[in-house]
Amino acid sequence: MKKFTVVELLILVVCVVCIFISEYLFIVENNPQKAIFIGLWPPTILGLLNFFNAKKNN
């Protein structure tokens, strides 16, 4: 099993924080447009991480 690097863990934490901020904006602030905008960043960031890891392994 591969160990996670510090950068990968940091990116994962940032993605989780983005998801919680998005949920907060949607539920508490009642601002769905901002919530959707912020909520779309974690999949984009994780996709880039996967892309760079695939490039690194080849």
PDB file as gemmi writes it, atoms N, CA and C in Angstrom:
CRYST1    1.000    1.000    1.000  90.00  90.00  90.00 P 1                      
ATOM      1  N   MET A   1       0.847  -1.182   0.000  1.00  0.00           N  
ATOM      2  CA  MET A   1       0.000   0.000   0.000  1.00  0.00           C  
ATOM      3  C   MET A   1       0.889   1.240   0.000  1.00  0.00           C  
ATOM      4  N   LYS A   2       0.519   2.196  -0.825  1.00  0.00           N  
ATOM      5  CA  LYS A   2       1.308   3.419  -0.968  1.00  0.00           C  
ATOM      6  C   LYS A   2       1.013   4.377   0.181  1.00  0.00           C  
ATOM      7  N   LYS A   3       2.052   4.977   0.700  1.00  0.00           N  
ATOM      8  CA  LYS A   3       1.889   5.993   1.744  1.00  0.00           C  
ATOM      9  C   LYS A   3       1.561   7.326   1.077  1.00  0.00           C  
ATOM     10  N   PHE A   4       0.757   8.112   1.758  1.00  0.00           N  
ATOM     11  CA  PHE A   4       0.420   9.434   1.248  1.00  0.00           C  
ATOM     12  C   PHE A   4       1.534  10.414   1.582  1.00  0.00           C  
ATOM     13  N   THR A   5       1.810  11.310   0.650  1.00  0.00           N  
ATOM     14  CA  THR A   5       2.788  12.355   0.921  1.00  0.00           C  
ATOM     15  C   THR A   5       2.109  13.491   1.673  1.00  0.00           C  
ATOM     16  N   VAL A   6       2.917  14.392   2.198  1.00  0.00           N  
ATOM     17  CA  VAL A   6       2.385  15.532   2.947  1.00  0.00           C  
ATOM     18  C   VAL A   6       1.528  16.413   2.037  1.00  0.00           C  
ATOM     19  N   VAL A   7       1.969  16.588   0.809  1.00  0.00           N  
ATOM     20  CA  VAL A   7       1.213  17.423  -0.133  1.00  0.00           C  
ATOM     21  C   VAL A   7      -0.142  16.793  -0.437  1.00  0.00           C  
ATOM     22  N   GLU A   8      -0.168  15.490  -0.631  1.00  0.00           N  
ATOM     23  CA  GLU A   8      -1.443  14.808  -0.915  1.00  0.00           C  
ATOM     24  C   GLU A   8      -2.396  14.915   0.274  1.00  0.00           C  
ATOM     25  N   LEU A   9      -1.884  14.767   1.466  1.00  0.00           N  
ATOM     26  CA  LEU A   9      -2.738  14.919   2.655  1.00  0.00           C  
ATOM     27  C   LEU A   9      -3.247  16.350   2.796  1.00  0.00           C  
ATOM     28  N   LEU A  10      -2.401  17.319   2.496  1.00  0.00           N  
ATOM     29  CA  LEU A  10      -2.816  18.720   2.561  1.00  0.00           C  
ATOM     30  C   LEU A  10      -3.917  19.008   1.548  1.00  0.00           C  
ATOM     31  N   ILE A  11      -3.779  18.483   0.348  1.00  0.00           N  
ATOM     32  CA  ILE A  11      -4.807  18.675  -0.676  1.00  0.00           C  
ATOM     33  C   ILE A  11      -6.104  18.010  -0.250  1.00  0.00           C  
ATOM     34  N   LEU A  12      -6.021  16.837   0.348  1.00  0.00           N  
ATOM     35  CA  LEU A  12      -7.225  16.154   0.830  1.00  0.00           C  
ATOM     36  C   LEU A  12      -7.921  16.962   1.922  1.00  0.00           C  
ATOM     37  N   VAL A  13      -7.162  17.534   2.832  1.00  0.00           N  
ATOM     38  CA  VAL A  13      -7.739  18.369   3.901  1.00  0.00           C  
ATOM     39  C   VAL A  13      -8.399  19.608   3.309  1.00  0.00           C  
ATOM     40  N   VAL A  14      -7.755  20.226   2.332  1.00  0.00           N  
ATOM     41  CA  VAL A  14      -8.335  21.410   1.687  1.00  0.00           C  
ATOM     42  C   VAL A  14      -9.655  21.052   1.008  1.00  0.00           C  
ATOM     43  N   CYS A  15      -9.709  19.897   0.371  1.00  0.00           N  
ATOM     44  CA  CYS A  15     -10.952  19.468  -0.285  1.00  0.00           C  
ATOM     45  C   CYS A  15     -12.071  19.233   0.728  1.00  0.00           C  
ATOM     46  N   VAL A  16     -11.740  18.615   1.844  1.00  0.00           N  
ATOM     47  CA  VAL A  16     -12.761  18.380   2.879  1.00  0.00           C  
ATOM     48  C   VAL A  16     -13.249  19.708   3.455  1.00  0.00           C  
ATOM     49  N   VAL A  17     -12.346  20.642   3.678  1.00  0.00           N  
ATOM     50  CA  VAL A  17     -12.733  21.961   4.184  1.00  0.00           C  
ATOM     51  C   VAL A  17     -13.631  22.670   3.170  1.00  0.00           C  
ATOM     52  N   CYS A  18     -13.307  22.574   1.888  1.00  0.00           N  
ATOM     53  CA  CYS A  18     -14.153  23.178   0.852  1.00  0.00           C  
ATOM     54  C   CYS A  18     -15.561  22.594   0.864  1.00  0.00           C  
ATOM     55  N   ILE A  19     -15.646  21.298   1.075  1.00  0.00           N  
ATOM     56  CA  ILE A  19     -16.963  20.655   1.123  1.00  0.00           C  
ATOM     57  C   ILE A  19     -17.766  21.166   2.316  1.00  0.00           C  
ATOM     58  N   PHE A  20     -17.116  21.286   3.477  1.00  0.00           N  
ATOM     59  CA  PHE A  20     -17.828  21.792   4.645  1.00  0.00           C  
ATOM     60  C   PHE A  20     -18.239  23.254   4.471  1.00  0.00           C  
ATOM     61  N   ILE A  21     -17.389  24.052   3.863  1.00  0.00           N  
ATOM     62  CA  ILE A  21     -17.752  25.450   3.599  1.00  0.00           C  
ATOM     63  C   ILE A  21     -18.940  25.511   2.651  1.00  0.00           C  
ATOM     64  N   SER A  22     -18.935  24.673   1.644  1.00  0.00           N  
ATOM     65  CA  SER A  22     -20.040  24.625   0.698  1.00  0.00           C  
ATOM     66  C   SER A  22     -21.347  24.242   1.399  1.00  0.00           C  
ATOM     67  N   GLU A  23     -21.281  23.231   2.258  1.00  0.00           N  
ATOM     68  CA  GLU A  23     -22.479  22.829   3.007  1.00  0.00           C  
ATOM     69  C   GLU A  23     -22.967  23.960   3.915  1.00  0.00           C  
ATOM     70  N   TYR A  24     -22.037  24.649   4.555  1.00  0.00           N  
ATOM     71  CA  TYR A  24     -22.396  25.773   5.413  1.00  0.00           C  
ATOM     72  C   TYR A  24     -23.105  26.868   4.613  1.00  0.00           C  
ATOM     73  N   LEU A  25     -22.544  27.196   3.461  1.00  0.00           N  
ATOM     74  CA  LEU A  25     -23.155  28.232   2.631  1.00  0.00           C  
ATOM     75  C   LEU A  25     -24.540  27.824   2.160  1.00  0.00           C  
ATOM     76  N   PHE A  26     -24.714  26.554   1.854  1.00  0.00           N  
ATOM     77  CA  PHE A  26     -26.009  26.094   1.352  1.00  0.00           C  
ATOM     78  C   PHE A  26     -27.060  26.034   2.456  1.00  0.00           C  
ATOM     79  N   ILE A  27     -26.688  25.482   3.604  1.00  0.00           N  
ATOM     80  CA  ILE A  27     -27.671  25.250   4.664  1.00  0.00           C  
ATOM     81  C   ILE A  27     -27.867  26.477   5.537  1.00  0.00           C  
ATOM     82  N   VAL A  28     -26.790  27.068   6.028  1.00  0.00           N  
ATOM     83  CA  VAL A  28     -26.898  28.158   7.001  1.00  0.00           C  
ATOM     84  C   VAL A  28     -27.108  29.504   6.314  1.00  0.00           C  
ATOM     85  N   GLU A  29     -26.272  29.810   5.334  1.00  0.00           N  
ATOM     86  CA  GLU A  29     -26.349  31.108   4.664  1.00  0.00           C  
ATOM     87  C   GLU A  29     -27.469  31.159   3.628  1.00  0.00           C  
ATOM     88  N   ASN A  30     -27.975  30.009   3.222  1.00  0.00           N  
ATOM     89  CA  ASN A  30     -29.020  29.907   2.210  1.00  0.00           C  
ATOM     90  C   ASN A  30     -28.590  30.599   0.912  1.00  0.00           C  
ATOM     91  N   ASN A  31     -27.377  30.282   0.482  1.00  0.00           N  
ATOM     92  CA  ASN A  31     -26.812  30.861  -0.733  1.00  0.00           C  
ATOM     93  C   ASN A  31     -26.368  29.719  -1.655  1.00  0.00           C  
ATOM     94  N   PRO A  32     -27.324  29.141  -2.411  1.00  0.00           N  
ATOM     95  CA  PRO A  32     -26.993  27.956  -3.199  1.00  0.00           C  
ATOM     96  C   PRO A  32     -25.999  28.226  -4.334  1.00  0.00           C  
ATOM     97  N   GLN A  33     -26.004  29.414  -4.905  1.00  0.00           N  
ATOM     98  CA  GLN A  33     -25.082  29.675  -6.015  1.00  0.00           C  
ATOM     99  C   GLN A  33     -23.630  29.655  -5.549  1.00  0.00           C  
ATOM    100  N   LYS A  34     -23.354  30.304  -4.436  1.00  0.00           N  
ATOM    101  CA  LYS A  34     -21.995  30.287  -3.886  1.00  0.00           C  
ATOM    102  C   LYS A  34     -21.617  28.878  -3.442  1.00  0.00           C  
ATOM    103  N   ALA A  35     -22.572  28.164  -2.853  1.00  0.00           N  
ATOM    104  CA  ALA A  35     -22.309  26.806  -2.377  1.00  0.00           C  
ATOM    105  C   ALA A  35     -21.951  25.885  -3.531  1.00  0.00           C  
ATOM    106  N   ILE A  36     -22.653  25.998  -4.639  1.00  0.00           N  
ATOM    107  CA  ILE A  36     -22.358  25.164  -5.801  1.00  0.00           C  
ATOM    108  C   ILE A  36     -20.994  25.524  -6.383  1.00  0.00           C  
ATOM    109  N   PHE A  37     -20.706  26.826  -6.441  1.00  0.00           N  
ATOM    110  CA  PHE A  37     -19.412  27.255  -6.972  1.00  0.00           C  
ATOM    111  C   PHE A  37     -18.264  26.680  -6.142  1.00  0.00           C  
ATOM    112  N   ILE A  38     -18.352  26.801  -4.839  1.00  0.00           N  
ATOM    113  CA  ILE A  38     -17.292  26.275  -3.975  1.00  0.00           C  
ATOM    114  C   ILE A  38     -17.322  24.750  -3.949  1.00  0.00           C  
ATOM    115  N   GLY A  39     -18.500  24.164  -4.011  1.00  0.00           N  
ATOM    116  CA  GLY A  39     -18.630  22.711  -3.982  1.00  0.00           C  
ATOM    117  C   GLY A  39     -18.067  22.017  -5.208  1.00  0.00           C  
ATOM    118  N   LEU A  40     -17.904  22.741  -6.297  1.00  0.00           N  
ATOM    119  CA  LEU A  40     -17.334  22.133  -7.500  1.00  0.00           C  
ATOM    120  C   LEU A  40     -15.812  22.127  -7.498  1.00  0.00           C  
ATOM    121  N   TRP A  41     -15.181  22.822  -6.574  1.00  0.00           N  
ATOM    122  CA  TRP A  41     -13.720  22.848  -6.527  1.00  0.00           C  
ATOM    123  C   TRP A  41     -13.099  21.537  -6.051  1.00  0.00           C  
ATOM    124  N   PRO A  42     -13.626  20.860  -5.023  1.00  0.00           N  
ATOM    125  CA  PRO A  42     -12.967  19.613  -4.586  1.00  0.00           C  
ATOM    126  C   PRO A  42     -12.836  18.545  -5.671  1.00  0.00           C  
ATOM    127  N   PRO A  43     -13.880  18.270  -6.476  1.00  0.00           N  
ATOM    128  CA  PRO A  43     -13.669  17.266  -7.523  1.00  0.00           C  
ATOM    129  C   PRO A  43     -12.624  17.704  -8.548  1.00  0.00           C  
ATOM    130  N   THR A  44     -12.566  19.015  -8.818  1.00  0.00           N  
ATOM    131  CA  THR A  44     -11.576  19.524  -9.758  1.00  0.00           C  
ATOM    132  C   THR A  44     -10.169  19.343  -9.201  1.00  0.00           C  
ATOM    133  N   ILE A  45      -9.979  19.687  -7.941  1.00  0.00           N  
ATOM    134  CA  ILE A  45      -8.664  19.559  -7.310  1.00  0.00           C  
ATOM    135  C   ILE A  45      -8.244  18.095  -7.244  1.00  0.00           C  
ATOM    136  N   LEU A  46      -9.169  17.212  -6.849  1.00  0.00           N  
ATOM    137  CA  LEU A  46      -8.831  15.790  -6.760  1.00  0.00           C  
ATOM    138  C   LEU A  46      -8.560  15.192  -8.139  1.00  0.00           C  
ATOM    139  N   GLY A  47      -9.271  15.666  -9.152  1.00  0.00           N  
ATOM    140  CA  GLY A  47      -9.003  15.216 -10.515  1.00  0.00           C  
ATOM    141  C   GLY A  47      -7.617  15.618 -10.973  1.00  0.00           C  
ATOM    142  N   LEU A  48      -7.213  16.843 -10.649  1.00  0.00           N  
ATOM    143  CA  LEU A  48      -5.860  17.280 -10.989  1.00  0.00           C  
ATOM    144  C   LEU A  48      -4.812  16.464 -10.239  1.00  0.00           C  
ATOM    145  N   LEU A  49      -5.091  16.156  -8.983  1.00  0.00           N  
ATOM    146  CA  LEU A  49      -4.166  15.332  -8.207  1.00  0.00           C  
ATOM    147  C   LEU A  49      -4.012  13.948  -8.842  1.00  0.00           C  
ATOM    148  N   ASN A  50      -5.118  13.353  -9.265  1.00  0.00           N  
ATOM    149  CA  ASN A  50      -5.063  12.052  -9.949  1.00  0.00           C  
ATOM    150  C   ASN A  50      -4.279  12.147 -11.250  1.00  0.00           C  
ATOM    151  N   PHE A  51      -4.495  13.224 -11.992  1.00  0.00           N  
ATOM    152  CA  PHE A  51      -3.799  13.414 -13.260  1.00  0.00           C  
ATOM    153  C   PHE A  51      -2.289  13.503 -13.045  1.00  0.00           C  
ATOM    154  N   PHE A  52      -1.877  14.311 -12.076  1.00  0.00           N  
ATOM    155  CA  PHE A  52      -0.449  14.475 -11.826  1.00  0.00           C  
ATOM    156  C   PHE A  52       0.180  13.194 -11.264  1.00  0.00           C  
ATOM    157  N   ASN A  53      -0.561  12.465 -10.455  1.00  0.00           N  
ATOM    158  CA  ASN A  53      -0.035  11.185  -9.954  1.00  0.00           C  
ATOM    159  C   ASN A  53       0.094  10.166 -11.081  1.00  0.00           C  
ATOM    160  N   ALA A  54      -0.835  10.181 -12.023  1.00  0.00           N  
ATOM    161  CA  ALA A  54      -0.740   9.262 -13.159  1.00  0.00           C  
ATOM    162  C   ALA A  54       0.444   9.623 -14.049  1.00  0.00           C  
ATOM    163  N   LYS A  55       0.686  10.924 -14.238  1.00  0.00           N  
ATOM    164  CA  LYS A  55       1.829  11.362 -15.041  1.00  0.00           C  
ATOM    165  C   LYS A  55       3.146  10.990 -14.353  1.00  0.00           C  
ATOM    166  N   LYS A  56       3.173  11.104 -13.005  1.00  0.00           N  
ATOM    167  CA  LYS A  56       4.380  10.823 -12.244  1.00  0.00           C  
ATOM    168  C   LYS A  56       4.731   9.330 -12.299  1.00  0.00           C  
ATOM    169  N   ASN A  57       3.715   8.473 -12.305  1.00  0.00           N  
ATOM    170  CA  ASN A  57       3.937   7.024 -12.270  1.00  0.00           C  
ATOM    171  C   ASN A  57       4.322   6.451 -13.634  1.00  0.00           C  
ATOM    172  N   ASN A  58       4.125   7.193 -14.698  1.00  0.00           N  
ATOM    173  CA  ASN A  58       4.466   6.682 -16.044  1.00  0.00           C  
ATOM    174  C   ASN A  58       5.883   6.965 -16.396  1.00  0.00           C  
TER     175      ASN A  58                                                      
END                                                                             
